[in-house]
Amino acid sequence: MQSNQELEGFRIELRDWLEANCPAEMRGGEASEASICWGGKNFEFESDAQRDWMERAASKGYTVPTWPVEYGGAGLTRPQEKIFKEEMNRIGARSPLDSFGIWMLGPALLHFGSHEQKLHYLPPIARGEIRWCQGYSEPGAGSDLASVQTRGEDKGDHWLVNGQKIWTSYADKADWIFALIRTDREAPKHKGISFLLINMEEAGVETRPIKLISGASVFCETFFTDVKVPKHQIVGTENRGWDVAKYLLTHEREMISGGGQGLSGGRALGAVLNESLGEGQEMETTLRADAMRCEVDALAIGLTLERYKDQAEAGTGAGDASAMLKYMGTELNKQRHELLMAAGGSDALEWDGPLGNRPADWLRTKANSIEGGTSEVMLSIVSRRVLGLGA
Amino acid sequence: MANLVMTEDETMLADAARGFLDKSAPVKAFRDLRDAGKTHDAKMWKEMADMGWAGVLVPESAGGSDMGHAAAGVLAHEMGKTLVVSPFLSTAVIAATALRNVSDARAEKALAAIATGDVTYALAVDETPKFNPEAASMVATREGNGFRLSGKKTFVVDGALADRLLVLAKTDDGLTLFDIPADRAGINRTAQNMIDARDSARIDFDNVEATGEDVLGQVDSAMSVLKPALEAGQAALAAEMAGLSAGAFGMTVAYLKERKQFGTVIGNFQALQHRAAHLWCEIEVTASAILNAGRMLDEDPDNATMAVSLAKARATSTAQLAVQEGVQMHGGIGMTDAYDIGFYMKRARVGAEWLGDYGYHAAQVAKHRGF
């Protein structure tokens, strides 16, 4: 436990560092999925400032502030992490790097990976060098994820992988994929899955973007034809990949929930709405009432995310929090974007119009309550595991 | 940012409180009180005082247990679960916080009397059907060294039972808070027949005398004393309503597991499962806001306004959902007086209005968030 004096010292040091290193272009503004820095070999930075910000943050471990220093993080304690967030929000700093490696694979590797795997895979994620995508869903395995059929045949020193994944977000831009592969076809469905790491440059891996209602193609189909995956590229134990998958899902769900803030970086919805109304215009009564309700809920959900982290730190955490956060956060985020559209009026009705990505972002949020487990699946998890209904 | 984990002390306090209340104040105790036409159990309040509850916010120097606002929230939460009626909020939370913000010998004495459970208080602020303390129009006219108070207050919770009243009135250049005995000449109290069967009164003040001694804090600046008192009360009330939500929810889920229709327990129907699960999610999210408000009042009271309003807003909407879902999922039996769920619904409605409703507090949050 650090003293308050030590923590204040950290805050002052951090504040100075942010002041000196976070470029002005990386502060404030309306956040959008399109402005995320994803990193990876194929990533095109939107500006030098974006690249500088990522590299400077990575050099301090601030792209993954809570990861251990040896794996590319800053090793921040929980109280330091809170200060980090407060100081980032204070100047409206954009996240220097976001990726599925950071949000999902990283936590799973930290929990299940060997020391060698951590040393090998984590630092390139922290530095934004390798971009990962997620191979979970299949055409026949959506909400019923454990029924995945993509198979890995045991060939001694490697598995031979064949099959198809779908909704693999940004697979066309990713360098590697973590995937659920059926390695035992005789076992019950949860007990025959392995969690494999696959290089997208391997022969036999093919991706095809899917055009979405938002006009973008963030989701892909990914095909595996006789892809060789060396045996050491497994996380956890053979046929016990479902444990890794579930653990990772809890992180995915928390990530998608965004702590109720979506991508707003802690900004108040009402303030954003006011901006888009233009000078002298006031929010009409129902919009304002809806915005207030969203703000109340967003703050409370944000506190809940923090409360669960505090509980986990204290070792008193209740399980199944991620299903709740995912459900509440994504339903709220959808409402927020409905209000953003309403505040934008006809300006929000044009692709790349006066409000830029707003309509695309609005449509994108509709997937929030589907991806990573639908709202209905989340409610079923809560009612079964927490409330003991219909067991 | 506050640490949002219950401390070991708080968990022990909650367990101890639950143990006492399950024995001495289950919902049945409230029902018996109501059936007897009573709104107060003086003996139980004395027992609570003996356990340090009345002095939860009274400094140890004045004989209090001084456990703080988060702990007061823990107690209020447990009381809410079984709809305990007591002067806890009015006296131990609101009045004690007001008095604590005044440092003089008289306040110290008053705090000591609160801690022992010997004196109860009620806060007389509302004049209109909606909470709006800044707009108080009751007048305190200067007369000699003192004042004369004339006007009407309504929805004075615990106002019929209280020994003393904290009264907000307009003075020459602002608002002033008075601390006067409830039986002073010119005060006429009419008990209100409240839907939730709790104590509340309409109070007429007819040229009531008040001396300079009776002023709490400074003349014309009531808010320096009243604001922290209101915020303490709002946070504790939010905690009580969260407890109420948990109580109603517990009853409801138990009923889902027991009631059979179509040859199975109704908790097997997904339509009800998902509604119950949604309610649980709302309760969990509200719990964070409640704990945060208590922590902010303890750690940074000058900047707690938004946290408190967030807690009261969330507690209000969650409690209203909990009781509406509770009655609906109980079906016909939920409509009967013989069944307890209706008590929760009525208490939630009163709690929703007291010390500011959802809209009042959501607007406070918005103001602090810059819109």
Boltz contact constraints between the chains, C-beta under 6 A:
constraints:
  - contact:
      token1: [A, 82]
      token2: [B, 1]
      max_distance: 6.0
  - contact:
      token1: [A, 268]
      token2: [B, 369]
      max_distance: 6.0
  - contact:
      token1: [A, 268]
      token2: [B, 370]
      max_distance: 6.0
  - contact:
      token1: [A, 270]
      token2: [B, 366]
      max_distance: 6.0
  - contact:
      token1: [A, 270]
      token2: [B, 371]
      max_distance: 6.0
  - contact:
      token1: [A, 271]
      token2: [B, 370]
      max_distance: 6.0
  - contact:
      token1: [A, 271]
      token2: [B, 371]
      max_distance: 6.0
  - contact:
      token1: [A, 274]
      token2: [B, 371]
      max_distance: 6.0
  - contact:
      token1: [A, 292]
      token2: [B, 362]
      max_distance: 6.0
  - contact:
      token1: [A, 292]
      token2: [B, 366]
      max_distance: 6.0
  - contact:
      token1: [A, 295]
      token2: [B, 365]
      max_distance: 6.0
  - contact:
      token1: [A, 295]
      token2: [B, 366]
      max_distance: 6.0
  - contact:
      token1: [A, 295]
      token2: [B, 369]
      max_distance: 6.0
  - contact:
      token1: [A, 296]
      token2: [B, 313]
      max_distance: 6.0
  - contact:
      token1: [A, 296]
      token2: [B, 362]
      max_distance: 6.0
  - contact:
      token1: [A, 296]
      token2: [B, 365]
      max_distance: 6.0
  - contact:
      token1: [A, 299]
      token2: [B, 310]
      max_distance: 6.0
  - contact:
      token1: [A, 300]
      token2: [B, 285]
      max_distance: 6.0
  - contact:
      token1: [A, 300]
      token2: [B, 289]
      max_distance: 6.0
  - contact:
      token1: [A, 300]
      token2: [B, 314]
      max_distance: 6.0
  - contact:
      token1: [A, 301]
      token2: [B, 285]
      max_distance: 6.0
  - contact:
      token1: [A, 303]
      token2: [B, 288]
      max_distance: 6.0
  - contact:
      token1: [A, 303]
      token2: [B, 289]
      max_distance: 6.0
  - contact:
      token1: [A, 303]
      token2: [B, 292]
      max_distance: 6.0
  - contact:
      token1: [A, 304]
      token2: [B, 285]
      max_distance: 6.0
  - contact:
      token1: [A, 304]
      token2: [B, 288]
      max_distance: 6.0
  - contact:
      token1: [A, 306]
      token2: [B, 4]
      max_distance: 6.0
  - contact:
      token1: [A, 307]
      token2: [B, 4]
      max_distance: 6.0
  - contact:
      token1: [A, 307]
      token2: [B, 288]
      max_distance: 6.0
  - contact:
      token1: [A, 310]
      token2: [B, 3]
      max_distance: 6.0
  - contact:
      token1: [A, 310]
      token2: [B, 4]
      max_distance: 6.0
  - contact:
      token1: [A, 310]
      token2: [B, 5]
      max_distance: 6.0
  - contact:
      token1: [A, 311]
      token2: [B, 5]
      max_distance: 6.0
  - contact:
      token1: [A, 314]
      token2: [B, 5]
      max_distance: 6.0
  - contact:
      token1: [A, 324]
      token2: [B, 281]
      max_distance: 6.0
  - contact:
      token1: [A, 324]
      token2: [B, 284]
      max_distance: 6.0
  - contact:
      token1: [A, 327]
      token2: [B, 281]
      max_distance: 6.0
  - contact:
      token1: [A, 328]
      token2: [B, 281]
      max_distance: 6.0
  - contact:
      token1: [A, 328]
      token2: [B, 285]
      max_distance: 6.0
  - contact:
      token1: [A, 379]
      token2: [B, 274]
      max_distance: 6.0
  - contact:
      token1: [A, 379]
      token2: [B, 277]
      max_distance: 6.0
  - contact:
      token1: [A, 382]
      token2: [B, 277]
      max_distance: 6.0
  - contact:
      token1: [A, 382]
      token2: [B, 280]
      max_distance: 6.0
  - contact:
      token1: [A, 383]
      token2: [B, 273]
      max_distance: 6.0
  - contact:
      token1: [A, 383]
      token2: [B, 277]
      max_distance: 6.0
  - contact:
      token1: [A, 387]
      token2: [B, 253]
      max_distance: 6.0
  - contact:
      token1: [A, 387]
      token2: [B, 276]
      max_distance: 6.0
  - contact:
      token1: [A, 389]
      token2: [B, 267]
      max_distance: 6.0
  - contact:
      token1: [A, 389]
      token2: [B, 273]
      max_distance: 6.0
  - contact:
      token1: [A, 390]
      token2: [B, 268]
      max_distance: 6.0
  - contact:
      token1: [A, 390]
      token2: [B, 273]
      max_distance: 6.0
